[in-house]
Every structure is written in structure tokens, then in C-alpha cells.
Amino acid sequence: MPSIKSHLSGSRQSHRGLQTAAATVTLSKALRLMNEWPNTWQIDDGDLRYGQDLLEELKPFVMYLVGVQKLSRPTVRRHLDNLFLLGGELISLINTYDEDRRCSPARLLDNNLSAEGGPLCKHVQPGRQQQQYDATCKQLYAFRSGRS
């Protein structure tokens, strides 16, 4: 007869397995959604490649949010929405300032993130939306700073 301890251990393992499966689904959906972003951000001909390279800079952060921080699906979705806005702002910058286009996507991203947040986003309302956008930018900044 199995002991209570072995039953609990098995229960924890199955719970962990469910969490892993849910995280895999969440990450898969997030990455599929993100793959469309460069097309949406595109303003000029060179933007598509730049956007794809920028996306490669954002993916490790999303994988971290899902796999390490184990955030809930709605929280991941909120961060994705904010990352989408951030990417759009950065593509807008490279179309406004030639010197920004000459920066690599990694450098442009790092130049526009800080412990205070990200670049001004014209698509969010002041208040709660701005705070959520900046919270995502702050976390991305901390993530990227910790990796370097």
C-alpha cells in the first residue's frame, strides 16, 4: 500500500507536469502571436528585417516570464501587449531619427529602456495603462541588465 508521503509526492509531480504543460502552451501561443509583430510594426521597407531582429531580442524575456517566473496567462498577455507597443515605438523611432536606424536592435532597445521605464508610448493613456507599460519596460530593463 502506498504511503501518504509517496501519494503527496506523486501529486506534486503531476501538478508540476500540468504547470509545465500549461507553460508550454502559453509560451507557444505567445511566440506565435509575436511572430506577426514585425509585419504590424512595418512603416518602411527596411522595417521588416529590423522588426524581426528586434523580436529576437524580446523573445528571451518572454521565455523568462513564462518559464522562470511562471506568470499566469493573463499576466503574460499584459506583458505581451506592452512589448508589442514598445516594439512599435522603437520602429517609429528608427523612421524618425536616422541615427537610431543605424543602431542594432539590441542597442536601440537598451538605449530606450531604463529603471524608470521605456520610451514614451503614444498609444497608452496616462495613469494605469502608462504604469503597466512602464512596469513591463522596467522588468525588461532589469532582465537585460542582469544578462549582460
N, C-alpha and C positions, 0 to 999 in steps of 0.2 A: 504494500500500500504506500503511495507516495506521501511524503511528509508535507506539512503545511509550508515549510521553507522551500521545498522544491516546487510546489504549486505556485507560490508567490514569485519565485524566480522565473518560472515559465510564463507567468502572467506578465511580468515586466518585459521579458524578451518579446512576447507577442505585441505588447504595447509599443515597444521600441520599433518593431518591424512595421507596425501601422504608421508610426510617425515618419519613418524613413520613406515608406511608400507615398505618404501624403506630401512629403517634402519633394520627392522626385517628381510627382505630378505638378506641384506648384512651380518648381524650377523649370520644368519642361514647357509649361504654359507661358511662363514669364519670358523665357528665351525666344519662344515662337512669336510672341507679341512684339518683343524688342526688335526682331529681325525686320519688321516693317518700318521701323522708325526712320532710317535714313531716307527712304522714299518720301516720307511725310515731311521731313525737315528740308528737303532739297529746294533751294531757291534758284541756284545757278548750276551749270553743267558740272563743275568740279566738286560740288557739294556732296554728291552721292558717295564717292570714294572717301571723302573726308568724314562723312557721317558714319560710314561703315567702320572706319578706323576708330572714331570716337566711341562707337558702340562696343568695340573690343576692349576699350578702357573701362567701360561701365559694367560689363558682364561679371568680372571677378567680384565686384561689390555685391551684385545681386546674388551670386552664388554664396557669398558670405552671409548675407541676410537670411537666406533660406537654409543653408546647410549648417552654419555655425551658430548663428543667433536663434535659429528655429522660430522665426517670426510667423505669426498667423497669416493666412492667405489675404485677409483684408488689409493687414498692415503692409505686407509685401506689395499689394496692389497700390496702396497710397504712395509708397516709395517709388514704384514704377511710374506712376503718374507724374511725380515730381522730377524724376530723372528724364522723362520724356520732355518736360518743359525746359529743363536745364539744357538738354541737347539742342532744342530749338533755339534757345537764346544764344548758344555758342555758335551755331550755324549762322544766325543773324549777325553776330559779331564779325565773322570772317567775311561776310558780304558787305560790311560797313567799313572795316578797317583792314587794309591790305597787309599791314604788319601782323595782324592776327592770323591771316590765312597762311603766312609763311611759317608760323609756329606748328609744331607737330600737335596732333590732337591731345596727346598726353600733357604737353607743356601748356596748351591753351586751357585745358581743364584745370591743371594745377594753378595757373595764374589767376583763375577766376573763382577759386574756392578758398575759403578761409575758415578759421574757427568761429567766425561770426555768421557764416552762411555762404550764399552763392551770389552770382550776378543778379541785378535787378531783373525781375521777370514781369513783363508787361501783361501776362495772362493770368495773374493771380490778384485777388482782392487783398487790400491791406487788412491786417488782423489775422484771423485764424489760418486762412489759406497761405498767407505770406509766412507765418510761423512754421507751418508744416513743410513748406517748400525749403525754408532755411534749415529746418531740422534735418531734412534729407541731405542737403548740401553739407552741413556740419559733419554728419556721420560719414559721408563720402570723403570729406577732407581728412577726418581722423583715420579712416581706413587707409587712404592713400599715403598719408604721412607715416603711419605705422609700418607700411610695407617698404618704405624707402630707407 
